[in-house]
């Protein structure tokens, strides 16, 4: 897998290492043990929590020579640490997510930390370095070794050089050339970005195309408190969009499965909807744009329009964002009951009209069918429709597609109530295209 297996440290020009650390990994690629020889060698083992609110695998327990030595409390960040020597320690983070201090149970600061932009720890009479820190949760809230290097799951990162120790397993996104660099950390922008996976940078702020000359104070004065809240929400929505786009690129590169991509995109959809509910108001013309093109990019430009304030529209009618979501979700859109990619180019088909809320997103028929027992009927990476038709057989594929729509109606009755039912529409479509004769030849 190309992961770091051995790390050695040298001093005073010696050719013999002072210490040598060996790492092992589980089948998910997570570092589960590290054994250090020299300087009082020891073996540490790590138990990971894979399903925690941070969204990333986090160390839950650390074992030293087989005995439990540390436990961690997890929330949306790693909140606290407990060990026998220091008791309970609570982490105090800055806006970048880096630990700036640890507090004891009385709320007193036990240690303080500071960092350069790329994460090298600064030391002084009042600032502690990585080698003496009471915790490994340091720069950007991630696991930092005593030598200052960070374990970021897919790779180790060296803050002193601003580079990772090996090639990026993620190929990058061609629409974002900076992501194509194989070693650089956060695309060269560590102040505004983090990389908890070791595979992709996550940027905190709005892209340059949405940059404004407003300060927070002038924003509030110009467009009021609701618009300021829209800016805050838009930052989070943009982050979700970046994650969503990267998930598609990772699936195309074969790093994650199509099912994993769908899960990521569905969660982003749900979180985006929730954030939209916190945007106090939206201009009526933005609502119309949303209605005509309900896409993440449009959501961002819409929120930005509220924030950057076309002040001449200040008296425009405001629409509750939650109402916009409901209205957009009910707009009928066309769905190809017989997959368009399976038909001959000159064959027409009946279109099934389904509300947008039941067509896309986590509750849409595409996601539901992809996760159903009939997921094999639909195109995916490396399996174009012609190949599927060849493997399944054209008549069998057509019959199984009907069973898939029956399954959809049985498990989600809403598809039976709309337009006479999706299965009945399927039957009419099969008749209109002439059955197998309307499908592409194998």
C-alpha positions as CSV (number, residue, x, y, z in Angstrom):
1,X,0.0,0.0,0.0
2,X,3.1,2.2,0.2
3,X,2.5,3.3,3.8
4,X,5.3,4.3,6.2
5,X,6.7,1.1,7.7
6,X,9.8,2.3,9.6
7,X,10.8,5.8,10.9
8,X,14.3,6.4,12.2
9,X,15.9,9.4,13.9
10,X,19.6,10.3,13.9
11,X,21.7,12.9,15.8
12,X,25.2,14.4,15.6
13,X,25.9,13.0,12.2
14,X,25.7,9.4,13.4
15,X,25.0,6.6,10.9
16,X,23.3,4.6,13.7
17,X,19.7,5.7,14.5
18,X,18.9,6.9,18.0
19,X,15.4,5.4,17.7
20,X,13.7,3.3,15.1
21,X,9.8,3.1,15.0
22,X,8.0,0.3,13.1
23,X,4.3,0.7,12.1
24,X,1.7,-1.8,11.2
25,X,-1.7,-1.2,9.6
26,X,-5.1,-3.0,9.5
27,X,-6.9,-3.9,6.3
28,X,-8.5,-0.4,6.1
29,X,-5.0,1.1,6.1
30,X,-5.2,2.5,9.6
31,X,-2.1,2.5,11.8
32,X,-2.8,0.1,14.6
33,X,0.6,-0.4,16.2
34,X,3.9,1.3,16.5
35,X,7.0,-0.2,18.1
36,X,9.9,1.9,19.1
37,X,13.4,0.5,19.7
38,X,16.1,2.4,21.5
39,X,15.6,5.0,24.2
40,X,13.4,2.6,26.3
41,X,11.6,0.9,23.5
42,X,7.8,0.3,23.7
43,X,4.9,-1.0,21.7
44,X,1.7,1.1,21.4
45,X,-1.6,-0.3,20.1
46,X,-4.5,1.8,18.9
47,X,-8.2,1.1,18.9
48,X,-10.1,3.2,16.4
49,X,-13.7,4.4,16.5
50,X,-14.8,4.3,12.8
51,X,-18.3,5.7,13.4
52,X,-17.9,9.0,15.3
53,X,-19.3,12.5,14.7
54,X,-16.0,13.8,13.3
55,X,-16.5,11.8,10.1
56,X,-13.0,10.3,10.3
57,X,-11.5,7.3,12.1
58,X,-10.3,8.5,15.5
59,X,-8.2,6.8,18.2
60,X,-10.5,5.8,21.0
61,X,-8.1,3.9,23.2
62,X,-4.3,3.6,23.3
63,X,-2.6,0.6,24.8
64,X,1.1,0.5,26.0
65,X,2.7,-2.9,26.3
66,X,-0.8,-4.5,26.2
67,X,-2.2,-2.3,29.0
68,X,-4.8,0.5,28.5
69,X,-2.8,3.8,28.9
70,X,-5.1,6.5,27.4
71,X,-8.7,7.0,26.4
72,X,-10.3,9.8,24.3
73,X,-13.7,11.4,24.4
74,X,-15.1,12.0,20.9
75,X,-17.7,14.4,19.7
76,X,-17.5,16.7,16.7
77,X,-13.9,17.0,17.7
78,X,-11.7,15.0,20.0
79,X,-12.9,16.6,23.2
80,X,-10.8,15.2,26.0
81,X,-8.1,12.7,27.0
82,X,-7.7,10.6,30.1
83,X,-4.6,8.8,31.4
84,X,-3.4,7.7,34.8
85,X,-0.5,10.2,35.0
86,X,-2.4,13.4,34.1
87,X,-6.0,12.5,34.8
88,X,-8.7,14.2,32.6
89,X,-7.4,16.7,30.1
90,X,-9.8,18.9,28.0
91,X,-8.7,20.3,24.7
92,X,-9.0,24.0,23.9
93,X,-9.1,24.6,20.1
94,X,-8.5,27.7,18.0
95,X,-10.5,28.6,14.8
96,X,-8.2,26.4,12.7
97,X,-9.0,23.4,14.8
98,X,-5.6,23.2,16.4
99,X,-5.2,22.5,20.1
100,X,-3.9,25.6,21.8
101,X,-4.1,24.5,25.4
102,X,-5.1,21.5,27.6
103,X,-7.1,22.1,30.8
104,X,-7.3,20.1,33.9
105,X,-10.5,19.3,35.8
106,X,-10.3,22.6,37.6
107,X,-10.2,24.5,34.3
108,X,-6.6,25.6,34.7
109,X,-4.3,25.6,31.7
110,X,-1.7,22.8,32.1
111,X,0.1,23.3,28.8
112,X,-0.1,25.8,25.9
113,X,0.9,25.3,22.3
114,X,1.5,27.5,19.2
115,X,2.3,26.6,15.6
116,X,3.6,28.1,12.4
117,X,1.2,28.2,9.4
118,X,2.3,24.7,8.3
119,X,2.1,23.2,11.8
120,X,5.7,23.3,13.2
121,X,5.3,23.7,16.9
122,X,6.9,26.8,18.5
123,X,8.6,26.5,21.9
124,X,9.4,29.0,24.7
125,X,9.1,29.3,28.4
126,X,5.4,29.1,28.1
127,X,4.9,27.0,25.0
128,X,5.4,23.3,24.9
129,X,6.8,21.4,21.9
130,X,5.6,18.0,20.4
131,X,8.2,15.9,22.3
132,X,7.0,17.1,25.7
133,X,3.3,17.6,25.0
134,X,0.9,15.7,27.2
135,X,-1.3,14.8,24.2
136,X,-0.8,13.8,20.6
137,X,-3.9,15.8,19.5
138,X,-2.2,19.0,18.3
139,X,-1.9,20.9,15.0
140,X,-5.3,21.0,13.2
141,X,-6.6,18.6,15.9
142,X,-4.8,15.7,14.4
143,X,-2.4,13.0,15.8
144,X,1.1,14.4,16.1
145,X,4.2,12.2,16.8
146,X,6.8,13.3,19.3
147,X,9.1,14.1,16.4
148,X,6.5,16.6,15.1
149,X,5.3,14.6,12.1
150,X,1.5,14.0,11.8
151,X,-0.4,10.9,11.1
152,X,-3.2,11.8,8.7
153,X,-4.6,8.4,8.1
154,X,-3.6,7.8,4.4
155,X,-0.2,9.4,4.9
156,X,2.2,11.0,7.3
157,X,2.8,14.8,7.0
158,X,6.0,16.7,7.9
159,X,5.1,20.3,9.0
160,X,8.8,21.3,8.7
161,X,8.7,20.9,4.9
162,X,4.9,21.3,4.3
163,X,5.0,18.0,2.4
164,X,3.6,14.5,2.8
165,X,5.9,11.4,3.0
166,X,4.5,9.7,-0.1
167,X,2.4,10.1,-3.2
168,X,-1.2,11.2,-2.9
169,X,-3.4,8.1,-3.4
170,X,-6.1,10.5,-4.6
171,X,-5.5,11.4,-8.3
172,X,-6.9,14.9,-7.8
173,X,-9.6,16.9,-9.5
174,X,-8.9,18.2,-13.0
175,X,-11.1,21.2,-12.4
176,X,-8.8,22.2,-9.5
177,X,-5.2,22.0,-10.8
178,X,-3.7,22.6,-7.3
179,X,-5.2,19.3,-6.2
180,X,-3.0,17.4,-8.7
181,X,0.2,18.0,-6.7
182,X,1.2,14.7,-5.2
183,X,2.9,15.9,-2.0
184,X,2.0,19.4,-1.1
185,X,-0.2,20.0,2.0
186,X,-3.6,21.7,1.7
187,X,-2.7,22.9,-1.9
188,X,-0.2,25.3,-0.3
189,X,-2.8,27.1,1.8
190,X,-2.5,25.7,5.4
191,X,-4.1,28.8,7.0
192,X,-7.4,28.3,5.2
193,X,-7.3,24.5,4.8
194,X,-6.9,21.2,6.5
195,X,-6.4,17.6,5.3
196,X,-7.6,15.1,7.9
197,X,-7.8,12.2,5.4
198,X,-4.3,12.7,3.9
199,X,-6.0,12.6,0.5
200,X,-7.8,15.9,-0.1
201,X,-7.7,19.4,1.1
202,X,-10.7,21.0,2.8
203,X,-10.9,24.7,2.6
204,X,-12.5,26.8,5.3
205,X,-13.5,29.8,3.3
206,X,-15.5,30.7,0.2
207,X,-13.8,30.3,-3.2
208,X,-12.2,33.4,-4.7
209,X,-15.2,33.8,-7.1
210,X,-17.3,34.5,-4.1
211,X,-14.9,36.8,-2.3
212,X,-16.2,40.1,-1.1
213,X,-14.8,43.4,0.0
214,X,-17.2,43.5,3.0
215,X,-16.0,43.1,6.5
216,X,-18.3,41.2,8.9
217,X,-19.3,44.5,10.5
218,X,-20.1,46.2,7.2
219,X,-22.0,43.1,6.0
220,X,-24.3,43.2,9.0
221,X,-24.8,46.9,8.6
222,X,-25.5,46.6,4.9
223,X,-27.8,43.6,4.7
224,X,-28.8,42.9,8.3
225,X,-28.3,40.0,10.6
226,X,-30.1,37.4,8.5
227,X,-27.7,37.9,5.6
228,X,-24.7,37.5,8.0
229,X,-26.2,34.2,9.1
230,X,-26.4,33.3,5.4
231,X,-22.7,33.9,5.0
232,X,-21.9,31.6,8.0
233,X,-24.2,28.9,6.5
234,X,-22.7,29.3,3.0
235,X,-19.2,28.5,4.3
236,X,-20.5,25.1,5.6
237,X,-22.4,24.5,2.4
238,X,-19.3,25.2,0.2
239,X,-17.4,22.7,2.3
240,X,-20.0,20.1,1.7
241,X,-19.9,20.7,-2.0
242,X,-16.1,20.3,-2.1
243,X,-16.5,17.0,-0.2
244,X,-19.2,15.9,-2.6
245,X,-17.2,16.7,-5.7
246,X,-14.1,15.0,-4.3
247,X,-16.2,11.9,-3.6
248,X,-17.1,11.6,-7.3
249,X,-13.5,12.0,-8.3
250,X,-12.4,9.4,-5.8
251,X,-15.0,7.0,-7.1
252,X,-13.9,7.6,-10.7
253,X,-10.3,6.9,-9.6
254,X,-11.3,3.7,-7.9
255,X,-10.3,4.8,-4.4
256,X,-13.8,4.3,-3.1
257,X,-16.8,2.3,-4.4
258,X,-19.8,3.7,-6.1
259,X,-21.8,2.8,-3.0
260,X,-19.5,4.8,-0.8
261,X,-19.7,7.7,-3.1
262,X,-23.5,7.6,-3.0
263,X,-23.4,7.5,0.8
264,X,-21.1,10.5,1.0
265,X,-23.2,12.5,-1.5
266,X,-26.4,11.6,0.3
267,X,-25.1,12.8,3.6
268,X,-23.9,16.0,2.0
269,X,-27.4,16.5,0.5
270,X,-29.0,16.1,4.0
271,X,-26.5,18.4,5.7
272,X,-27.0,21.0,3.0
273,X,-30.7,20.9,3.4
274,X,-30.3,21.4,7.1
275,X,-28.0,24.3,6.7
276,X,-30.4,25.9,4.2
277,X,-33.0,25.8,7.0
278,X,-30.7,28.0,9.1
279,X,-30.4,30.6,6.4
280,X,-33.0,33.1,7.7
281,X,-34.3,34.5,4.4
282,X,-33.7,34.5,0.6
283,X,-34.7,36.8,-2.1
284,X,-37.6,35.8,-4.3
285,X,-35.5,35.8,-7.5
286,X,-33.0,33.4,-5.9
287,X,-35.9,31.1,-5.1
288,X,-36.9,31.1,-8.8
289,X,-33.3,30.2,-9.7
290,X,-33.3,27.4,-7.2
291,X,-36.6,26.1,-8.6
292,X,-35.2,26.0,-12.2
293,X,-31.9,24.5,-11.3
294,X,-31.7,22.8,-7.9
295,X,-27.9,22.2,-7.8
296,X,-25.3,22.7,-5.2
297,X,-23.5,25.3,-7.3
298,X,-26.7,27.3,-7.6
299,X,-27.3,27.1,-3.9
300,X,-23.9,28.7,-3.2
301,X,-24.2,31.5,-5.7
302,X,-27.7,32.2,-4.3
303,X,-26.4,32.4,-0.7
304,X,-23.5,34.5,-1.9
305,X,-26.0,36.9,-3.6
306,X,-27.7,37.4,-0.3
307,X,-24.4,37.9,1.5
308,X,-22.7,40.2,-1.0
309,X,-26.0,42.2,-1.1
310,X,-27.5,43.5,-4.2
311,X,-28.6,46.4,-2.1
312,X,-31.0,47.6,-4.7
313,X,-33.0,44.4,-4.0
314,X,-33.2,45.2,-0.3
315,X,-36.9,45.8,-0.5
316,X,-37.6,42.6,-2.4
317,X,-39.9,40.0,-1.1
318,X,-38.2,37.5,1.2
319,X,-38.9,33.8,1.2
320,X,-38.2,31.4,4.1
321,X,-35.5,29.0,3.0
322,X,-37.3,26.1,4.4
323,X,-40.3,26.9,2.3
324,X,-38.0,27.0,-0.8
325,X,-36.8,23.5,-0.1
326,X,-40.3,22.2,0.2
327,X,-41.4,24.0,-3.0
328,X,-38.4,22.8,-4.9
329,X,-38.7,19.2,-3.7
330,X,-42.3,19.1,-5.1
331,X,-41.4,20.3,-8.6
332,X,-42.2,17.4,-11.1
333,X,-39.2,16.4,-13.2
334,X,-38.9,13.9,-16.0
335,X,-37.5,10.4,-15.3
336,X,-36.6,7.9,-18.0
337,X,-38.6,4.8,-16.9
338,X,-36.6,2.8,-19.4
339,X,-32.9,3.8,-18.9
340,X,-32.0,6.1,-21.8
341,X,-28.5,4.6,-22.0
342,X,-30.0,1.2,-22.8
343,X,-32.0,2.3,-25.8
344,X,-31.2,2.6,-29.4
345,X,-30.5,6.2,-30.4
346,X,-33.7,6.5,-32.5
347,X,-36.1,4.9,-30.0
348,X,-38.5,7.2,-28.0
349,X,-39.8,6.4,-24.6
350,X,-42.5,7.3,-22.1
351,X,-41.3,9.6,-19.3
352,X,-42.4,9.2,-15.8
353,X,-42.9,12.5,-13.9
354,X,-41.8,12.4,-10.3
355,X,-41.3,15.1,-7.7
356,X,-37.7,16.2,-7.5
357,X,-37.5,15.2,-3.8
358,X,-38.3,11.6,-4.9
359,X,-35.9,11.7,-7.8
360,X,-32.5,12.9,-6.5
361,X,-30.8,12.9,-3.2
362,X,-30.9,10.3,-0.4
363,X,-34.6,9.7,-0.9
364,X,-34.5,9.6,-4.7
365,X,-35.2,6.6,-6.8
366,X,-31.6,6.5,-8.2
367,X,-30.1,6.1,-4.8
368,X,-32.7,3.7,-3.6
369,X,-32.4,1.5,-6.7
370,X,-28.6,1.6,-6.5
371,X,-28.8,0.1,-3.0
372,X,-31.6,-2.3,-3.8
373,X,-31.1,-6.0,-4.8
374,X,-31.4,-4.7,-8.4
375,X,-28.3,-2.5,-8.3
376,X,-26.6,-4.7,-10.9
377,X,-29.0,-3.4,-13.6
378,X,-27.5,0.1,-13.6
379,X,-24.3,1.6,-15.0
380,X,-21.4,2.1,-12.7
381,X,-17.7,2.6,-13.0
382,X,-16.2,0.0,-15.4
383,X,-19.7,-1.3,-16.2
384,X,-21.3,0.6,-19.1
385,X,-24.8,-0.3,-20.2
386,X,-23.7,-2.4,-23.2
387,X,-21.6,-4.6,-20.9
388,X,-24.4,-5.0,-18.4
389,X,-26.8,-6.0,-21.2
390,X,-24.3,-8.5,-22.4
391,X,-23.7,-10.0,-19.0
392,X,-27.4,-10.1,-17.8
393,X,-29.0,-10.7,-21.2
394,X,-31.3,-8.1,-22.8
395,X,-34.6,-9.9,-22.1
396,X,-33.5,-10.8,-18.6
397,X,-32.4,-7.2,-18.0
398,X,-35.8,-5.9,-19.2
399,X,-37.7,-8.3,-17.0
400,X,-35.5,-7.6,-14.0
401,X,-36.0,-3.9,-14.4
402,X,-39.7,-4.4,-14.1
403,X,-39.1,-6.3,-10.9
404,X,-37.0,-3.4,-9.7
405,X,-39.9,-1.0,-10.1
406,X,-42.2,-3.4,-8.4
407,X,-39.8,-3.5,-5.5
408,X,-39.6,0.3,-5.5
409,X,-43.4,0.6,-5.2
410,X,-43.6,-2.1,-2.6
411,X,-41.0,-0.5,-0.3
412,X,-41.8,3.1,-1.1
413,X,-45.6,3.4,-1.8
414,X,-45.2,7.1,-2.9
415,X,-43.9,5.8,-6.3
416,X,-47.2,4.0,-6.8
417,X,-49.3,7.0,-6.1
418,X,-47.7,9.3,-8.7
419,X,-48.7,9.2,-12.4
420,X,-50.5,5.9,-12.2
421,X,-47.5,4.2,-10.6
422,X,-43.9,3.8,-11.9
423,X,-44.4,0.1,-12.7
424,X,-47.5,0.8,-14.9
425,X,-45.4,3.5,-16.7
426,X,-42.7,0.9,-17.2
427,X,-45.2,-1.5,-18.8
428,X,-46.4,1.2,-21.3
429,X,-42.8,2.1,-22.1
430,X,-41.8,-1.5,-22.8
431,X,-44.8,-1.6,-25.3
432,X,-43.8,1.7,-26.9
433,X,-40.2,0.7,-27.5
434,X,-41.1,-2.7,-28.8
435,X,-39.6,-4.7,-26.0
436,X,-36.1,-6.0,-26.5
437,X,-36.1,-4.7,-30.0
438,X,-35.7,-1.2,-28.7
439,X,-32.6,-2.0,-26.7
440,X,-29.1,-1.6,-27.8
441,X,-27.5,-4.6,-29.5
442,X,-24.9,-6.5,-27.4
